[in-house]
Amino acid sequence: MNEKIVNKKNLIWKYNFAFILIFLGIIFSYLKLGTEFLGFSSVGLWLIYVGFIMLIVVTLRLIYNKKRIVDERMQFVSTKAARITFIGIIMFSFIIMIIDGIKSIDIAYSYFMSYLICGIVLLYLVSYKILLRFN
Amino acid sequence: MKNRIADLRKKINITQQELAERVNVTRQTIISLEFGRYNPSLELAYKITKTLKQKYLKDVFDLKSIKI
């Protein structure tokens, strides 16, 4: 498929996703669902915040649209980085299970998942950058 | 895999950046190839061979260094 068509489709998906988040956020806020969530007064406000951040990021990327070359070596390295991240998640899970066995971890599920996602992204980026340098 | 990319590139007087642009990869990939750190796909190897004005892959890449 034409690269321009694929990019346009991806853009439409991203915008749709951002608007869905904002829409859900408005509905949740209107229905007054939930209380304190990740530093926000309700989950609805958090969804609106995430939706707007996504809108800003997508729009900025659209405005400063620079052509990026993604060659086969980069794809090869990204596959390796993904494998390292996957192994990292498994090892981290085991460590967390052991720690939880020793002393019960008392943390909200939303906080735990947000830390986990940040950790995964960070591990992937670091391993990708290191591998890109040595491959 | 050993190769003669750097020699042949200098012979036709093009920079790493120019070669990278012609075969549609990054300059870092050309550096990796020249140092033999990365083995290219058949498609990229063919593109490089043609860009360096060679007839066969074996003129650029040392295929004997591949262990079977």
N, CA and C atoms of all chains as a GROMACS GRO file, in nm:
protein
  609
    1MET      N    1   0.083  -0.120   0.000
    1MET     CA    2   0.000   0.000   0.000
    1MET      C    3   0.088   0.126   0.000
    2ASN      N    4   0.035   0.232  -0.061
    2ASN     CA    5   0.110   0.357  -0.067
    2ASN      C    6   0.142   0.408   0.074
    3GLU      N    7   0.268   0.456   0.091
    3GLU     CA    8   0.313   0.500   0.225
    3GLU      C    9   0.230   0.617   0.278
    4LYS      N   10   0.191   0.709   0.184
    4LYS     CA   11   0.113   0.826   0.225
    4LYS      C   12  -0.024   0.786   0.279
    5ILE      N   13  -0.086   0.686   0.211
    5ILE     CA   14  -0.219   0.639   0.253
    5ILE      C   15  -0.210   0.575   0.391
    6VAL      N   16  -0.104   0.495   0.413
    6VAL     CA   17  -0.084   0.429   0.543
    6VAL      C   18  -0.067   0.534   0.652
    7ASN      N   19   0.016   0.637   0.626
    7ASN     CA   20   0.038   0.744   0.725
    7ASN      C   21  -0.092   0.817   0.758
    8LYS      N   22  -0.173   0.843   0.652
    8LYS     CA   23  -0.300   0.913   0.672
    8LYS      C   24  -0.395   0.829   0.758
    9LYS      N   25  -0.396   0.698   0.728
    9LYS     CA   26  -0.482   0.606   0.806
    9LYS      C   27  -0.439   0.604   0.952
   10ASN      N   28  -0.306   0.596   0.975
   10ASN     CA   29  -0.253   0.595   1.112
   10ASN      C   30  -0.292   0.723   1.186
   11LEU      N   31  -0.284   0.834   1.114
   11LEU     CA   32  -0.319   0.964   1.172
   11LEU      C   33  -0.466   0.968   1.212
   12ILE      N   34  -0.553   0.919   1.124
   12ILE     CA   35  -0.697   0.916   1.152
   12ILE      C   36  -0.724   0.830   1.276
   13TRP      N   37  -0.656   0.714   1.285
   13TRP     CA   38  -0.671   0.626   1.401
   13TRP      C   39  -0.631   0.695   1.530
   14LYS      N   40  -0.516   0.765   1.525
   14LYS     CA   41  -0.465   0.834   1.645
   14LYS      C   42  -0.562   0.943   1.690
   15TYR      N   43  -0.610   1.022   1.593
   15TYR     CA   44  -0.706   1.129   1.627
   15TYR      C   45  -0.835   1.069   1.684
   16ASN      N   46  -0.884   0.963   1.620
   16ASN     CA   47  -1.006   0.896   1.669
   16ASN      C   48  -0.988   0.849   1.813
   17PHE      N   49  -0.871   0.788   1.840
   17PHE     CA   50  -0.844   0.734   1.972
   17PHE      C   51  -0.842   0.847   2.076
   18ALA      N   52  -0.778   0.959   2.040
   18ALA     CA   53  -0.771   1.075   2.130
   18ALA      C   54  -0.912   1.129   2.159
   19PHE      N   55  -0.992   1.139   2.054
   19PHE     CA   56  -1.129   1.192   2.073
   19PHE      C   57  -1.215   1.095   2.156
   20ILE      N   58  -1.193   0.964   2.136
   20ILE     CA   59  -1.268   0.864   2.215
   20ILE      C   60  -1.233   0.880   2.363
   21LEU      N   61  -1.103   0.899   2.391
   21LEU     CA   62  -1.058   0.917   2.531
   21LEU      C   63  -1.126   1.040   2.593
   22ILE      N   64  -1.126   1.150   2.518
   22ILE     CA   65  -1.187   1.274   2.568
   22ILE      C   66  -1.338   1.254   2.590
   23PHE      N   67  -1.400   1.190   2.492
   23PHE     CA   68  -1.545   1.163   2.500
   23PHE      C   69  -1.579   1.077   2.623
   24LEU      N   70  -1.500   0.970   2.641
   24LEU     CA   71  -1.521   0.882   2.758
   24LEU      C   72  -1.500   0.959   2.887
   25GLY      N   73  -1.395   1.042   2.886
   25GLY     CA   74  -1.364   1.125   3.003
   25GLY      C   75  -1.480   1.216   3.040
   26ILE      N   76  -1.541   1.278   2.938
   26ILE     CA   77  -1.655   1.368   2.962
   26ILE      C   78  -1.773   1.289   3.020
   27ILE      N   79  -1.800   1.171   2.961
   27ILE     CA   80  -1.912   1.087   3.010
   27ILE      C   81  -1.888   1.045   3.155
   28PHE      N   82  -1.764   0.997   3.184
   28PHE     CA   83  -1.732   0.951   3.320
   28PHE      C   84  -1.743   1.067   3.420
   29SER      N   85  -1.698   1.184   3.376
   29SER     CA   86  -1.708   1.302   3.465
   29SER      C   87  -1.853   1.338   3.489
   30TYR      N   88  -1.934   1.334   3.381
   30TYR     CA   89  -2.076   1.367   3.391
   30TYR      C   90  -2.149   1.272   3.485
   31LEU      N   91  -2.112   1.141   3.474
   31LEU     CA   92  -2.175   1.039   3.559
   31LEU      C   93  -2.114   1.033   3.699
   32LYS      N   94  -2.009   1.116   3.719
   32LYS     CA   95  -1.938   1.123   3.848
   32LYS      C   96  -1.888   0.984   3.893
   33LEU      N   97  -1.823   0.915   3.798
   33LEU     CA   98  -1.770   0.780   3.828
   33LEU      C   99  -1.632   0.792   3.891
   34GLY      N  100  -1.609   0.715   3.996
   34GLY     CA  101  -1.477   0.708   4.058
   34GLY      C  102  -1.440   0.830   4.139
   35THR      N  103  -1.332   0.809   4.218
   35THR     CA  104  -1.280   0.922   4.298
   35THR      C  105  -1.136   0.948   4.257
   36GLU      N  106  -1.049   0.975   4.353
   36GLU     CA  107  -0.909   1.009   4.325
   36GLU      C  108  -0.841   0.903   4.238
   37PHE      N  109  -0.776   0.951   4.129
   37PHE     CA  110  -0.711   0.857   4.036
   37PHE      C  111  -0.584   0.920   3.978
   38LEU      N  112  -0.470   0.861   4.007
   38LEU     CA  113  -0.339   0.905   3.957
   38LEU      C  114  -0.317   1.057   3.972
   39GLY      N  115  -0.354   1.109   4.085
   39GLY     CA  116  -0.334   1.251   4.110
   39GLY      C  117  -0.446   1.340   4.061
   40PHE      N  118  -0.545   1.283   3.994
   40PHE     CA  119  -0.662   1.361   3.946
   40PHE      C  120  -0.781   1.332   4.037
   41SER      N  121  -0.878   1.424   4.033
   41SER     CA  122  -0.991   1.407   4.125
   41SER      C  123  -1.086   1.296   4.080
   42SER      N  124  -1.083   1.261   3.950
   42SER     CA  125  -1.162   1.146   3.903
   42SER      C  126  -1.098   1.086   3.779
   43VAL      N  127  -1.140   0.966   3.746
   43VAL     CA  128  -1.084   0.896   3.630
   43VAL      C  129  -1.124   0.968   3.500
   44GLY      N  130  -1.240   1.031   3.501
   44GLY     CA  131  -1.286   1.105   3.384
   44GLY      C  132  -1.192   1.220   3.349
   45LEU      N  133  -1.150   1.295   3.452
   45LEU     CA  134  -1.057   1.407   3.430
   45LEU      C  135  -0.924   1.357   3.377
   46TRP      N  136  -0.882   1.244   3.431
   46TRP     CA  137  -0.754   1.185   3.386
   46TRP      C  138  -0.764   1.146   3.237
   47LEU      N  139  -0.878   1.087   3.199
   47LEU     CA  140  -0.898   1.047   3.058
   47LEU      C  141  -0.897   1.170   2.966
   48ILE      N  142  -0.962   1.278   3.010
   48ILE     CA  143  -0.962   1.403   2.930
   48ILE      C  144  -0.819   1.455   2.915
   49TYR      N  145  -0.744   1.451   3.026
   49TYR     CA  146  -0.605   1.497   3.025
   49TYR      C  147  -0.522   1.415   2.926
   50VAL      N  148  -0.533   1.282   2.935
   50VAL     CA  149  -0.456   1.194   2.845
   50VAL      C  150  -0.498   1.218   2.699
   51GLY      N  151  -0.627   1.233   2.676
   51GLY     CA  152  -0.678   1.258   2.541
   51GLY      C  153  -0.621   1.386   2.482
   52PHE      N  154  -0.617   1.494   2.564
   52PHE     CA  155  -0.563   1.621   2.514
   52PHE      C  156  -0.413   1.612   2.487
   53ILE      N  157  -0.343   1.541   2.576
   53ILE     CA  158  -0.197   1.523   2.555
   53ILE      C  159  -0.175   1.450   2.422
   54MET      N  160  -0.255   1.348   2.398
   54MET     CA  161  -0.244   1.270   2.273
   54MET      C  162  -0.273   1.360   2.152
   55LEU      N  163  -0.376   1.442   2.163
   55LEU     CA  164  -0.411   1.535   2.054
   55LEU      C  165  -0.295   1.629   2.024
   56ILE      N  166  -0.234   1.682   2.130
   56ILE     CA  167  -0.122   1.776   2.113
   56ILE      C  168  -0.004   1.706   2.045
   57VAL      N  169   0.028   1.586   2.095
   57VAL     CA  170   0.143   1.512   2.040
   57VAL      C  171   0.121   1.480   1.891
   58VAL      N  172   0.002   1.429   1.858
   58VAL     CA  173  -0.028   1.392   1.719
   58VAL      C  174  -0.025   1.516   1.629
   59THR      N  175  -0.082   1.628   1.678
   59THR     CA  176  -0.085   1.752   1.598
   59THR      C  177   0.056   1.807   1.578
   60LEU      N  178   0.138   1.803   1.684
   60LEU     CA  179   0.276   1.853   1.672
   60LEU      C  180   0.355   1.768   1.572
   61ARG      N  181   0.333   1.637   1.577
   61ARG     CA  182   0.404   1.548   1.483
   61ARG      C  183   0.357   1.573   1.340
   62LEU      N  184   0.232   1.613   1.326
   62LEU     CA  185   0.176   1.643   1.193
   62LEU      C  186   0.235   1.775   1.140
   63ILE      N  187   0.249   1.873   1.231
   63ILE     CA  188   0.304   2.003   1.190
   63ILE      C  189   0.453   1.990   1.154
   64TYR      N  190   0.530   1.928   1.246
   64TYR     CA  191   0.673   1.912   1.220
   64TYR      C  192   0.699   1.775   1.156
   65ASN      N  193   0.636   1.755   1.043
   65ASN     CA  194   0.644   1.626   0.977
   65ASN      C  195   0.776   1.612   0.902
   66LYS      N  196   0.874   1.547   0.968
   66LYS     CA  197   1.002   1.526   0.897
   66LYS      C  198   1.013   1.378   0.857
   67LYS      N  199   1.071   1.360   0.740
   67LYS     CA  200   1.080   1.224   0.686
   67LYS      C  201   1.188   1.145   0.760
   68ARG      N  202   1.147   1.035   0.816
   68ARG     CA  203   1.242   0.952   0.889
   68ARG      C  204   1.273   0.827   0.809
   69ILE      N  205   1.402   0.795   0.803
   69ILE     CA  206   1.440   0.670   0.736
   69ILE      C  207   1.440   0.559   0.839
   70VAL      N  208   1.364   0.454   0.812
   70VAL     CA  209   1.367   0.335   0.897
   70VAL      C  210   1.418   0.222   0.809
   71ASP      N  211   1.545   0.190   0.826
   71ASP     CA  212   1.602   0.087   0.740
   71ASP      C  213   1.599  -0.050   0.807
   72GLU      N  214   1.648  -0.149   0.733
   72GLU     CA  215   1.638  -0.288   0.782
   72GLU      C  216   1.721  -0.313   0.908
   73ARG      N  217   1.834  -0.242   0.922
   73ARG     CA  218   1.915  -0.260   1.043
   73ARG      C  219   1.839  -0.211   1.166
   74MET      N  220   1.768  -0.099   1.151
   74MET     CA  221   1.689  -0.046   1.262
   74MET      C  222   1.576  -0.142   1.300
   75GLN      N  223   1.515  -0.203   1.199
   75GLN     CA  224   1.410  -0.302   1.227
   75GLN      C  225   1.467  -0.424   1.298
   76PHE      N  226   1.587  -0.465   1.254
   76PHE     CA  227   1.656  -0.578   1.315
   76PHE      C  228   1.687  -0.549   1.462
   77VAL      N  229   1.737  -0.428   1.486
   77VAL     CA  230   1.771  -0.386   1.622
   77VAL      C  231   1.645  -0.374   1.709
   78SER      N  232   1.537  -0.322   1.650
   78SER     CA  233   1.413  -0.306   1.728
   78SER      C  234   1.357  -0.443   1.770
   79THR      N  235   1.374  -0.543   1.682
   79THR     CA  236   1.330  -0.679   1.718
   79THR      C  237   1.410  -0.732   1.837
   80LYS      N  238   1.542  -0.707   1.832
   80LYS     CA  239   1.629  -0.751   1.942
   80LYS      C  240   1.592  -0.679   2.072
   81ALA      N  241   1.567  -0.548   2.060
   81ALA     CA  242   1.531  -0.467   2.178
   81ALA      C  243   1.398  -0.517   2.238
   82ALA      N  244   1.304  -0.553   2.149
   82ALA     CA  245   1.175  -0.604   2.196
   82ALA      C  246   1.194  -0.736   2.272
   83ARG      N  247   1.286  -0.820   2.222
   83ARG     CA  248   1.313  -0.948   2.290
   83ARG      C  249   1.374  -0.925   2.428
   84ILE      N  250   1.468  -0.832   2.434
   84ILE     CA  251   1.531  -0.799   2.563
   84ILE      C  252   1.425  -0.746   2.660
   85THR      N  253   1.336  -0.659   2.610
   85THR     CA  254   1.230  -0.603   2.694
   85THR      C  255   1.138  -0.714   2.746
   86PHE      N  256   1.105  -0.807   2.657
   86PHE     CA  257   1.018  -0.919   2.695
   86PHE      C  258   1.083  -1.002   2.807
   87ILE      N  259   1.211  -1.034   2.790
   87ILE     CA  260   1.283  -1.110   2.894
   87ILE      C  261   1.289  -1.029   3.023
   88GLY      N  262   1.310  -0.897   3.008
   88GLY     CA  263   1.314  -0.807   3.124
   88GLY      C  264   1.184  -0.809   3.202
   89ILE      N  265   1.071  -0.809   3.130
   89ILE     CA  266   0.940  -0.810   3.197
   89ILE      C  267   0.924  -0.939   3.278
   90ILE      N  268   0.964  -1.052   3.216
   90ILE     CA  269   0.951  -1.181   3.285
   90ILE      C  270   1.037  -1.182   3.412
   91MET      N  271   1.162  -1.137   3.399
   91MET     CA  272   1.252  -1.135   3.515
   91MET      C  273   1.199  -1.042   3.624
   92PHE      N  274   1.151  -0.926   3.581
   92PHE     CA  275   1.097  -0.827   3.675
   92PHE      C  276   0.976  -0.885   3.749
   93SER      N  277   0.891  -0.957   3.673
   93SER     CA  278   0.772  -1.018   3.734
   93SER      C  279   0.811  -1.117   3.844
   94PHE      N  280   0.915  -1.198   3.815
   94PHE     CA  281   0.961  -1.294   3.915
   94PHE      C  282   1.013  -1.224   4.039
   95ILE      N  283   1.090  -1.118   4.016
   95ILE     CA  284   1.145  -1.041   4.130
   95ILE      C  285   1.031  -0.983   4.214
   96ILE      N  286   0.931  -0.927   4.146
   96ILE     CA  287   0.816  -0.868   4.218
   96ILE      C  288   0.742  -0.976   4.298
   97MET      N  289   0.726  -1.094   4.236
   97MET     CA  290   0.657  -1.204   4.305
   97MET      C  291   0.732  -1.245   4.431
   98ILE      N  292   0.864  -1.252   4.420
   98ILE     CA  293   0.946  -1.291   4.536
   98ILE      C  294   0.937  -1.186   4.646
   99ILE      N  295   0.950  -1.059   4.605
   99ILE     CA  296   0.942  -0.948   4.703
   99ILE      C  297   0.805  -0.949   4.772
  100ASP      N  298   0.700  -0.972   4.688
  100ASP     CA  299   0.564  -0.976   4.744
  100ASP      C  300   0.549  -1.091   4.844
  101GLY      N  301   0.622  -1.201   4.816
  101GLY     CA  302   0.619  -1.315   4.908
  101GLY      C  303   0.686  -1.284   5.040
  102ILE      N  304   0.791  -1.201   5.035
  102ILE     CA  305   0.864  -1.165   5.157
  102ILE      C  306   0.784  -1.061   5.236
  103LYS      N  307   0.747  -0.954   5.163
  103LYS     CA  308   0.671  -0.847   5.229
  103LYS      C  309   0.564  -0.798   5.131
  104SER      N  310   0.441  -0.803   5.172
  104SER     CA  311   0.329  -0.769   5.083
  104SER      C  312   0.342  -0.628   5.025
  105ILE      N  313   0.333  -0.619   4.891
  105ILE     CA  314   0.343  -0.488   4.825
  105ILE      C  315   0.206  -0.421   4.829
  106ASP      N  316   0.204  -0.304   4.890
  106ASP     CA  317   0.077  -0.233   4.905
  106ASP      C  318   0.079  -0.108   4.817
  107ILE      N  319   0.032  -0.124   4.693
  107ILE     CA  320   0.031  -0.011   4.599
  107ILE      C  321  -0.094  -0.023   4.511
  108ALA      N  322  -0.152   0.092   4.476
  108ALA     CA  323  -0.273   0.089   4.392
  108ALA      C  324  -0.239   0.029   4.255
  109TYR      N  325  -0.333  -0.046   4.202
  109TYR     CA  326  -0.312  -0.115   4.075
  109TYR      C  327  -0.280  -0.016   3.963
  110SER      N  328  -0.349   0.098   3.962
  110SER     CA  329  -0.326   0.200   3.857
  110SER      C  330  -0.184   0.254   3.863
  111TYR      N  331  -0.134   0.277   3.985
  111TYR     CA  332   0.003   0.326   4.001
  111TYR      C  333   0.102   0.220   3.955
  112PHE      N  334   0.078   0.097   3.997
  112PHE     CA  335   0.168  -0.012   3.961
  112PHE      C  336   0.178  -0.027   3.809
  113MET      N  337   0.061  -0.024   3.740
  113MET     CA  338   0.060  -0.040   3.595
  113MET      C  339   0.128   0.078   3.526
  114SER      N  340   0.108   0.199   3.577
  114SER     CA  341   0.173   0.314   3.513
  114SER      C  342   0.324   0.308   3.531
  115TYR      N  343   0.370   0.264   3.649
  115TYR     CA  344   0.515   0.246   3.668
  115TYR      C  345   0.567   0.137   3.574
  116LEU      N  346   0.490   0.031   3.562
  116LEU     CA  347   0.532  -0.082   3.477
  116LEU      C  348   0.545  -0.037   3.331
  117ILE      N  349   0.447   0.038   3.284
  117ILE     CA  350   0.450   0.085   3.144
  117ILE      C  351   0.570   0.177   3.121
  118CYS      N  352   0.594   0.268   3.217
  118CYS     CA  353   0.710   0.358   3.206
  118CYS      C  354   0.839   0.277   3.203
  119GLY      N  355   0.846   0.175   3.290
  119GLY     CA  356   0.965   0.089   3.295
  119GLY      C  357   0.987   0.016   3.164
  120ILE      N  358   0.878  -0.036   3.106
  120ILE     CA  359   0.888  -0.110   2.979
  120ILE      C  360   0.939  -0.018   2.868
  121VAL      N  361   0.879   0.101   2.860
  121VAL     CA  362   0.920   0.197   2.755
  121VAL      C  363   1.067   0.237   2.773
  122LEU      N  364   1.105   0.262   2.899
  122LEU     CA  365   1.243   0.301   2.927
  122LEU      C  366   1.342   0.190   2.892
  123LEU      N  367   1.309   0.067   2.932
  123LEU     CA  368   1.396  -0.048   2.903
  123LEU      C  369   1.410  -0.068   2.752
  124TYR      N  370   1.298  -0.054   2.681
  124TYR     CA  371   1.301  -0.071   2.535
  124TYR      C  372   1.389   0.036   2.470
  125LEU      N  373   1.370   0.162   2.511
  125LEU     CA  374   1.446   0.272   2.452
  125LEU      C  375   1.596   0.257   2.479
  126VAL      N  376   1.630   0.225   2.604
  126VAL     CA  377   1.771   0.212   2.641
  126VAL      C  378   1.835   0.097   2.564
  127SER      N  379   1.767  -0.019   2.562
  127SER     CA  380   1.826  -0.134   2.491
  127SER      C  381   1.834  -0.107   2.341
  128TYR      N  382   1.734  -0.036   2.287
  128TYR     CA  383   1.736  -0.004   2.144
  128TYR      C  384   1.856   0.086   2.110
  129LYS      N  385   1.876   0.190   2.191
  129LYS     CA  386   1.986   0.284   2.167
  129LYS      C  387   2.122   0.214   2.179
  130ILE      N  388   2.136   0.128   2.280
  130ILE     CA  389   2.264   0.058   2.299
  130ILE      C  390   2.289  -0.038   2.183
  131LEU      N  391   2.187  -0.114   2.146
  131LEU     CA  392   2.202  -0.211   2.036
  131LEU      C  393   2.231  -0.141   1.904
  132LEU      N  394   2.167  -0.026   1.884
  132LEU     CA  395   2.187   0.049   1.759
  132LEU      C  396   2.333   0.093   1.746
  133ARG      N  397   2.395   0.118   1.857
  133ARG     CA  398   2.535   0.162   1.857
  133ARG      C  399   2.631   0.048   1.828
  134PHE      N  400   2.597  -0.072   1.874
  134PHE     CA  401   2.692  -0.184   1.862
  134PHE      C  402   2.653  -0.286   1.755
  135ASN      N  403   2.552  -0.256   1.673
  135ASN     CA  404   2.514  -0.351   1.566
  135ASN      C  405   2.536  -0.288   1.430
  136MET      N  406   3.032  -1.023   0.797
  136MET     CA  407   3.082  -1.060   0.664
  136MET      C  408   3.176  -0.951   0.613
  137LYS      N  409   3.293  -0.996   0.565
  137LYS     CA  410   3.390  -0.899   0.511
  137LYS      C  411   3.338  -0.845   0.378
  138ASN      N  412   3.373  -0.721   0.351
  138ASN     CA  413   3.329  -0.662   0.223
  138ASN      C  414   3.425  -0.552   0.178
  139ARG      N  415   3.402  -0.506   0.055
  139ARG     CA  416   3.491  -0.404  -0.003
  139ARG      C  417   3.415  -0.273  -0.024
  140ILE      N  418   3.312  -0.251   0.055
  140ILE     CA  419   3.227  -0.132   0.034
  140ILE      C  420   3.309  -0.002   0.043
  141ALA      N  421   3.391   0.008   0.149
  141ALA     CA  422   3.467   0.133   0.171
  141ALA      C  423   3.561   0.159   0.053
  142ASP      N  424   3.633   0.053   0.008
  142ASP     CA  425   3.728   0.069  -0.104
  142ASP      C  426   3.655   0.113  -0.231
  143LEU      N  427   3.548   0.039  -0.263
  143LEU     CA  428   3.475   0.068  -0.387
  143LEU      C  429   3.407   0.205  -0.382
  144ARG      N  430   3.362   0.241  -0.263
  144ARG     CA  431   3.298   0.372  -0.245
  144ARG      C  432   3.397   0.484  -0.272
  145LYS      N  433   3.518   0.467  -0.218
  145LYS     CA  434   3.622   0.569  -0.241
  145LYS      C  435   3.664   0.573  -0.387
  146LYS      N  436   3.660   0.457  -0.450
  146LYS     CA  437   3.699   0.446  -0.591
  146LYS      C  438   3.607   0.530  -0.681
  147ILE      N  439   3.478   0.525  -0.653
  147ILE     CA  440   3.385   0.605  -0.736
  147ILE      C  441   3.358   0.743  -0.672
  148ASN      N  442   3.434   0.770  -0.568
  148ASN     CA  443   3.436   0.904  -0.506
  148ASN      C  444   3.298   0.948  -0.453
  149ILE      N  445   3.237   0.865  -0.372
  149ILE     CA  446   3.113   0.907  -0.304
  149ILE      C  447   3.130   0.890  -0.154
  150THR      N  448   3.060   0.973  -0.079
  150THR     CA  449   3.070   0.967   0.067
  150THR      C  450   2.973   0.861   0.122
  151GLN      N  451   2.990   0.832   0.250
  151GLN     CA  452   2.900   0.736   0.316
  151GLN      C  453   2.756   0.787   0.310
  152GLN      N  454   2.741   0.918   0.329
  152GLN     CA  455   2.607   0.979   0.328
  152GLN      C  456   2.542   0.963   0.190
  153GLU      N  457   2.619   0.987   0.085
  153GLU     CA  458   2.566   0.974  -0.052
  153GLU      C  459   2.524   0.830  -0.082
  154LEU      N  460   2.610   0.737  -0.041
  154LEU     CA  461   2.577   0.595  -0.062
  154LEU      C  462   2.450   0.559   0.014
  155ALA      N  463   2.442   0.608   0.138
  155ALA     CA  464   2.325   0.581   0.223
  155ALA      C  465   2.197   0.632   0.157
  156GLU      N  466   2.204   0.754   0.104
  156GLU     CA  467   2.086   0.812   0.039
  156GLU      C  468   2.046   0.735  -0.086
  157ARG      N  469   2.147   0.687  -0.160
  157ARG     CA  470   2.117   0.616  -0.284
  157ARG      C  471   2.051   0.479  -0.258
  158VAL      N  472   2.092   0.414  -0.151
  158VAL     CA  473   2.032   0.282  -0.122
  158VAL      C  474   1.922   0.291  -0.016
  159ASN      N  475   1.889   0.416   0.024
  159ASN     CA  476   1.779   0.442   0.117
  159ASN      C  477   1.796   0.379   0.255
  160VAL      N  478   1.915   0.399   0.312
  160VAL     CA  479   1.939   0.359   0.452
  160VAL      C  480   2.005   0.476   0.523
  161THR      N  481   2.032   0.460   0.653
  161THR     CA  482   2.099   0.567   0.727
  161THR      C  483   2.251   0.554   0.711
  162ARG      N  484   2.322   0.663   0.739
  162ARG     CA  485   2.469   0.660   0.729
  162ARG      C  486   2.528   0.561   0.830
  163GLN      N  487   2.462   0.550   0.947
  163GLN     CA  488   2.509   0.456   1.050
  163GLN      C  489   2.506   0.313   0.999
  164THR      N  490   2.409   0.283   0.914
  164THR     CA  491   2.401   0.147   0.859
  164THR      C  492   2.518   0.122   0.764
  165ILE      N  493   2.554   0.223   0.686
  165ILE     CA  494   2.669   0.210   0.596
  165ILE      C  495   2.797   0.189   0.678
  166ILE      N  496   2.809   0.263   0.788
  166ILE     CA  497   2.927   0.248   0.877
  166ILE      C  498   2.933   0.105   0.931
  167SER      N  499   2.818   0.056   0.979
  167SER     CA  500   2.811  -0.081   1.032
  167SER      C  501   2.850  -0.183   0.926
  168LEU      N  502   2.802  -0.160   0.804
  168LEU     CA  503   2.833  -0.252   0.694
  168LEU      C  504   2.982  -0.250   0.663
  169GLU      N  505   3.040  -0.131   0.657
  169GLU     CA  506   3.182  -0.119   0.625
  169GLU      C  507   3.270  -0.186   0.730
  170PHE      N  508   3.227  -0.179   0.855
  170PHE     CA  509   3.304  -0.243   0.963
  170PHE      C  510   3.274  -0.393   0.974
  171GLY      N  511   3.177  -0.440   0.896
  171GLY     CA  512   3.142  -0.582   0.897
  171GLY      C  513   3.063  -0.623   1.019
  172ARG      N  514   3.002  -0.523   1.087
  172ARG     CA  515   2.923  -0.553   1.209
  172ARG      C  516   2.785  -0.604   1.172
  173TYR      N  517   2.737  -0.564   1.054
  173TYR     CA  518   2.600  -0.599   1.016
  173TYR      C  519   2.600  -0.666   0.878
  174ASN      N  520   2.525  -0.775   0.868
  174ASN     CA  521   2.511  -0.844   0.739
  174ASN      C  522   2.383  -0.797   0.671
  175PRO      N  523   2.394  -0.741   0.550
  175PRO     CA  524   2.274  -0.686   0.486
  175PRO      C  525   2.183  -0.795   0.431
  176SER      N  526   2.058  -0.755   0.403
  176SER     CA  527   1.965  -0.847   0.336
  176SER      C  528   2.009  -0.859   0.191
  177LEU      N  529   1.953  -0.956   0.122
  177LEU     CA  530   1.988  -0.978  -0.019
  177LEU      C  531   1.954  -0.853  -0.101
  178GLU      N  532   1.839  -0.792  -0.069
  178GLU     CA  533   1.794  -0.673  -0.142
  178GLU      C  534   1.892  -0.557  -0.125
  179LEU      N  535   1.933  -0.534   0.002
  179LEU     CA  536   2.025  -0.422   0.028
  179LEU      C  537   2.162  -0.451  -0.034
  180ALA      N  538   2.206  -0.576  -0.024
  180ALA     CA  539   2.336  -0.613  -0.082
  180ALA      C  540   2.334  -0.590  -0.233
  181TYR      N  541   2.224  -0.624  -0.297
  181TYR     CA  542   2.209  -0.604  -0.442
  181TYR      C  543   2.212  -0.455  -0.476
  182LYS      N  544   2.138  -0.375  -0.399
  182LYS     CA  545   2.135  -0.230  -0.422
  182LYS      C  546   2.275  -0.170  -0.410
  183ILE      N  547   2.346  -0.212  -0.305
  183ILE     CA  548   2.482  -0.159  -0.282
  183ILE      C  549   2.574  -0.200  -0.397
  184THR      N  550   2.562  -0.325  -0.439
  184THR     CA  551   2.646  -0.375  -0.550
  184THR      C  552   2.624  -0.291  -0.676
  185LYS      N  553   2.498  -0.265  -0.706
  185LYS     CA  554   2.466  -0.188  -0.828
  185LYS      C  555   2.510  -0.042  -0.812
  186THR      N  556   2.491   0.014  -0.692
  186THR     CA  557   2.532   0.155  -0.669
  186THR      C  558   2.683   0.170  -0.680
  187LEU      N  559   2.755   0.067  -0.637
  187LEU     CA  560   2.901   0.073  -0.644
  187LEU      C  561   2.953   0.027  -0.781
  188LYS      N  562   2.860   0.014  -0.875
  188LYS     CA  563   2.890  -0.019  -1.016
  188LYS      C  564   2.965  -0.152  -1.030
  189GLN      N  565   2.918  -0.250  -0.956
  189GLN     CA  566   2.975  -0.385  -0.967
  189GLN      C  567   2.869  -0.477  -1.024
  190LYS      N  568   2.918  -0.587  -1.086
  190LYS     CA  569   2.826  -0.676  -1.155
  190LYS      C  570   2.767  -0.781  -1.060
  191TYR      N  571   2.852  -0.840  -0.978
  191TYR     CA  572   2.808  -0.951  -0.892
  191TYR      C  573   2.824  -0.917  -0.744
  192LEU      N  574   2.745  -0.985  -0.662
  192LEU     CA  575   2.754  -0.965  -0.516
  192LEU      C  576   2.893  -0.999  -0.465
  193LYS      N  577   2.952  -1.104  -0.524
  193LYS     CA  578   3.084  -1.150  -0.478
  193LYS      C  579   3.194  -1.046  -0.504
  194ASP      N  580   3.165  -0.950  -0.592
  194ASP     CA  581   3.262  -0.843  -0.618
  194ASP      C  582   3.269  -0.745  -0.501
  195VAL      N  583   3.162  -0.741  -0.423
  195VAL     CA  584   3.157  -0.648  -0.309
  195VAL      C  585   3.170  -0.723  -0.176
  196PHE      N  586   3.098  -0.833  -0.166
  196PHE     CA  587   3.093  -0.907  -0.039
  196PHE      C  588   3.175  -1.036  -0.048
  197ASP      N  589   3.249  -1.062   0.060
  197ASP     CA  590   3.330  -1.185   0.066
  197ASP      C  591   3.240  -1.300   0.110
  198LEU      N  592   3.179  -1.363   0.011
  198LEU     CA  593   3.082  -1.470   0.044
  198LEU      C  594   3.149  -1.593   0.102
  199LYS      N  595   3.280  -1.606   0.078
  199LYS     CA  596   3.353  -1.723   0.131
  199LYS      C  597   3.364  -1.718   0.284
  200SER      N  598   3.352  -1.595   0.339
  200SER     CA  599   3.365  -1.582   0.486
  200SER      C  600   3.239  -1.631   0.560
  201ILE      N  601   3.133  -1.664   0.482
  201ILE     CA  602   3.010  -1.716   0.545
  201ILE      C  603   3.028  -1.866   0.571
  202LYS      N  604   3.012  -1.905   0.697
  202LYS     CA  605   3.025  -2.046   0.732
  202LYS      C  606   2.893  -2.119   0.708
  203ILE      N  607   2.899  -2.231   0.638
  203ILE     CA  608   2.778  -2.310   0.609
  203ILE      C  609   2.781  -2.437   0.694
   0.00000   0.00000   0.00000
